[in-house]
Amino acid sequence: MSKAIIQDPTVVNYIIKTLTNTENDYFVGNCEWSDRTRSDVVLEPKSSDLGLPPIIVEIQQTVDKAFMKRAIGYCLQTFKKYNIDPIILIICVNNPDSYIDSRTVTSRISGRYDFPCEPWAADCVILSKESLDKDNVDNSLNPLFALGLFFTGQAFCILNAPFADDPTMQYLYNLALSCEKNRSNNIVLSLLESQNREYEKLLILATTATSSDILVQAIIDAQTQNNNLKRKYSSDPTCYSSNKRTTESDASSTINDDEYIYERGMNFVENFKQTRMQKGYTKMD
């Protein structure tokens, strides 16, 4: 979801207004490079005539030497593609490790650290919990500062977030809610499509199967698939415990579920056969 938030046009403007002092001059570009590496988000100037640098945005739990080497690779790939040194914005959800921290310098812009980047980038900006010390803020939030707080604060509800009354923070939390709703809707649509395919399969078998056992097995398979999906998307946290041992009651429950599925399948087949016989069909045994 973090990438979807960064790619939002308003959030793009939050970033570019602070880093390049422009608005509406960038779009979300291709994040895959010629060496098959991939950045989180790449913001590309709408026209090369603007003379603006591409912007790479990376969101990391921790920034260390290994990650910075990858980041340098992204910047070199960017220069290879656009022939201009990029700006790289790194949002560190926690704090950089000691190697990176000892080499950062405090920026003149509130809330950010700068990392030495000559000659591989025009600017390397790091936002972290430490750099975004909210106690140093007296006035309204800079939008990029707010974006950093949004990711580093990790508050599930805006009521628990710092600066909950700030318009930028409110926009970001509303955007996150919208992204989550879209994700949930996509899951539901995917499940409905999967069920529809199973129904179509059952309809075909109902008119072509030469044995009731085939139809019964198809029903059992469909219901088993539904049960698996239900467990996968269940909100019950115990469903995700990989160390949970199967008890006798669990095994008994599983057996009862299988018997119930089979019984429902047999009832369906018997009712279906009776209906076909009433209509004069004799193909199914």
C-alpha positions in Angstrom: 0.0 0.0 0.0 2.9 2.3 0.6 3.7 2.5 -3.1 0.1 3.3 -3.9 0.2 6.2 -1.5 3.5 7.6 -3.0 2.0 7.4 -6.5 -1.0 9.5 -5.6 -0.9 12.8 -7.6 -1.3 14.9 -4.5 1.4 13.0 -2.7 3.7 13.4 -5.7 3.2 17.1 -5.4 4.1 17.0 -1.7 7.4 15.4 -2.7 8.4 17.5 -5.7 7.3 20.8 -4.2 9.9 20.4 -1.4 12.6 18.7 -3.5 12.4 20.7 -6.7 10.1 23.6 -5.9 7.7 22.7 -8.7 4.1 21.3 -9.0 2.4 19.1 -11.5 5.7 18.7 -13.5 6.2 15.0 -12.7 4.5 11.7 -13.4 5.0 8.1 -12.1 7.6 6.5 -14.4 8.8 2.9 -14.9 10.6 1.6 -11.8 12.4 -1.3 -13.5 15.9 -0.7 -14.6 17.9 -2.3 -17.5 19.9 -4.5 -15.0 16.6 -6.0 -13.8 16.7 -4.2 -10.5 13.6 -2.3 -9.3 13.0 0.8 -7.3 9.9 1.4 -5.2 8.7 4.5 -7.1 10.3 6.6 -9.8 9.0 10.1 -10.5 9.9 11.3 -14.0 9.7 14.9 -15.3 6.9 15.4 -17.8 9.4 17.0 -20.2 13.2 16.8 -20.6 13.1 20.5 -21.5 12.3 21.4 -17.9 15.8 20.3 -16.8 14.4 18.6 -13.7 16.1 15.6 -12.2 14.2 12.2 -11.9 13.3 11.4 -8.3 13.7 7.9 -6.8 11.6 7.2 -3.7 12.5 4.2 -1.5 10.7 3.1 1.7 12.8 1.0 4.0 12.5 -0.4 7.5 16.2 0.1 8.1 18.8 1.8 6.0 22.3 0.2 6.2 25.4 -0.1 4.0 24.0 -2.9 1.9 20.8 -0.9 1.1 22.8 2.2 0.3 24.9 0.2 -2.2 21.6 -0.8 -3.9 20.4 2.8 -3.9 23.6 3.9 -5.6 22.9 1.3 -8.2 19.5 2.7 -8.8 20.9 6.2 -9.2 23.5 5.0 -11.7 20.8 3.3 -13.7 18.8 6.5 -13.6 21.7 8.5 -15.0 22.2 5.9 -17.7 18.5 6.3 -18.8 18.0 10.0 -18.4 21.5 11.4 -18.6 20.9 13.5 -15.5 21.8 12.8 -11.8 18.6 11.9 -9.8 17.4 12.9 -6.4 16.8 9.9 -4.2 14.4 10.2 -1.3 14.7 7.5 1.3 12.0 7.1 4.0 13.5 5.0 6.8 10.6 3.7 8.9 13.0 3.2 11.9 16.4 4.8 12.0 19.5 4.3 9.9 22.2 2.0 11.3 25.4 3.4 12.8 27.3 3.2 9.6 24.8 5.5 7.7 24.0 7.6 10.8 27.7 8.5 11.3 27.9 9.8 7.7 24.6 11.8 7.5 24.5 15.6 8.0 21.7 17.7 9.2 20.0 19.5 6.4 18.9 23.1 6.3 15.4 21.8 5.5 13.6 20.6 8.7 13.0 16.9 9.1 15.6 15.5 6.8 19.2 14.3 6.8 21.5 14.5 3.8 23.8 11.7 2.8 27.0 12.5 0.8 26.2 11.4 -2.8 28.6 13.0 -5.1 29.0 11.9 -7.9 26.2 9.4 -8.1 23.2 11.6 -7.3 22.2 15.3 -7.2 20.8 14.8 -3.7 20.3 12.0 -1.2 17.6 12.8 1.3 16.8 10.5 4.3 13.7 10.9 6.4 13.8 8.9 9.7 12.3 8.8 13.1 15.3 10.7 14.4 15.3 13.4 11.7 11.5 13.9 12.0 11.7 14.8 15.7 8.2 16.2 16.1 9.1 18.2 19.2 11.0 20.6 16.9 7.9 21.5 15.0 5.9 24.6 16.1 3.9 25.6 13.0 2.0 23.7 10.4 3.8 20.7 8.9 5.7 20.8 5.7 4.0 18.2 3.4 7.1 16.2 3.0 7.7 16.3 6.7 4.1 15.0 7.2 4.7 12.2 4.7 7.7 11.1 6.6 5.8 11.2 9.9 3.0 9.2 8.3 5.3 6.3 7.4 7.6 6.4 10.5 4.7 6.9 13.0 3.0 3.6 12.0 -0.2 4.7 13.7 -3.1 2.5 12.6 -5.6 5.3 13.4 -5.2 9.0 12.8 -6.4 9.6 16.4 -3.1 8.0 17.5 -1.0 9.8 15.0 1.1 13.0 15.7 -0.5 16.2 14.4 -3.8 14.5 13.8 -5.4 17.9 13.1 -2.9 18.7 10.3 -4.7 18.7 6.8 -1.8 16.8 5.2 -1.9 14.1 7.8 -5.7 13.9 7.4 -5.3 13.5 3.7 -2.7 10.8 4.0 -4.9 8.7 6.4 -8.0 9.1 4.3 -5.9 8.0 1.3 -4.6 5.0 3.2 -8.2 4.1 4.1 -9.2 4.4 0.4 -6.3 2.2 -0.7 -7.2 -0.5 1.9 -10.9 -0.4 0.8 -9.8 -0.9 -2.9 -7.5 -3.8 -1.9 -10.4 -5.4 0.1 -12.8 -4.9 -2.8 -10.3 -6.6 -5.2 -10.0 -9.6 -2.9 -13.8 -9.9 -2.8 -14.1 -9.6 -6.6 -11.4 -12.2 -7.0 -13.2 -14.6 -4.7 -16.5 -14.1 -6.6 -14.8 -14.8 -9.9 -13.3 -18.0 -8.5 -16.7 -19.1 -7.2 -18.4 -18.3 -10.5 -15.9 -20.5 -12.3 -16.7 -23.4 -9.9 -20.5 -22.9 -10.5 -19.9 -23.0 -14.3 -17.9 -26.2 -13.8 -20.7 -27.8 -11.8 -23.3 -26.8 -14.4 -21.3 -28.5 -17.1 -20.9 -31.6 -15.0 -24.6 -31.7 -14.1 -25.5 -32.1 -17.7 -22.6 -34.3 -18.9 -21.4 -36.4 -16.0 -22.1 -40.2 -16.4 -21.7 -40.9 -12.7 -23.0 -39.1 -9.6 -19.7 -39.6 -7.9 -18.0 -37.2 -10.3 -20.5 -34.5 -9.5 -20.2 -35.2 -5.8 -16.4 -34.8 -5.9 -16.7 -31.6 -7.9 -19.0 -30.2 -5.1 -16.6 -31.3 -2.4 -13.7 -29.7 -4.2 -15.6 -26.4 -4.6 -16.6 -26.3 -1.0 -13.1 -27.3 0.1 -11.7 -24.4 -1.9 -14.2 -22.0 -0.3 -13.1 -23.3 3.2 -9.5 -22.7 2.3 -10.1 -19.2 1.1 -12.2 -18.5 4.3 -9.2 -19.6 6.4 -6.8 -17.5 4.3 -8.7 -14.3 4.7 -10.1 -14.9 8.2 -9.5 -12.1 10.6 -9.1 -14.7 13.4 -5.3 -14.4 14.3 -5.2 -18.1 15.3 -5.7 -19.0 11.6 -2.2 -17.7 10.9 -0.4 -19.7 13.6 2.0 -22.0 11.8 3.0 -23.7 15.1 -0.5 -24.7 16.2 -0.7 -28.4 16.7 -3.7 -30.4 15.6 -5.6 -31.8 18.6 -8.1 -34.6 18.7 -11.0 -32.1 18.7 -9.5 -30.4 15.6 -9.2 -33.7 13.8 -12.8 -34.6 14.8 -14.0 -31.2 13.6 -12.3 -31.8 10.2 -13.9 -35.2 9.9 -17.3 -33.8 10.7 -16.8 -31.0 8.1 -15.9 -33.6 5.4 -18.9 -35.7 6.3 -21.2 -32.6 6.2 -19.8 -31.6 2.8 -20.2 -35.1 1.4 -23.8 -35.3 2.8 -24.7 -32.0 1.2 -23.2 -33.1 -2.1 -25.2 -36.4 -2.1 -28.4 -34.6 -1.3 -27.8 -32.2 -4.1 -27.1 -35.0 -6.5 -30.2 -37.0 -5.5 -32.4 -34.0 -5.8 -30.9 -33.2 -9.2 -31.4 -36.8 -10.4 -35.1 -36.7 -9.3 -35.6 -33.5 -11.2 -34.0 -35.0 -14.4 -36.0 -38.2 -14.1 -39.2 -36.1 -13.9 -38.2 -34.4 -17.1 -37.5 -37.7 -18.8 -33.7 -37.6 -18.9 -31.9 -40.9 -18.2 -28.3 -40.2 -19.0 -27.0 -39.8 -15.4 -26.9 -43.1 -13.4 
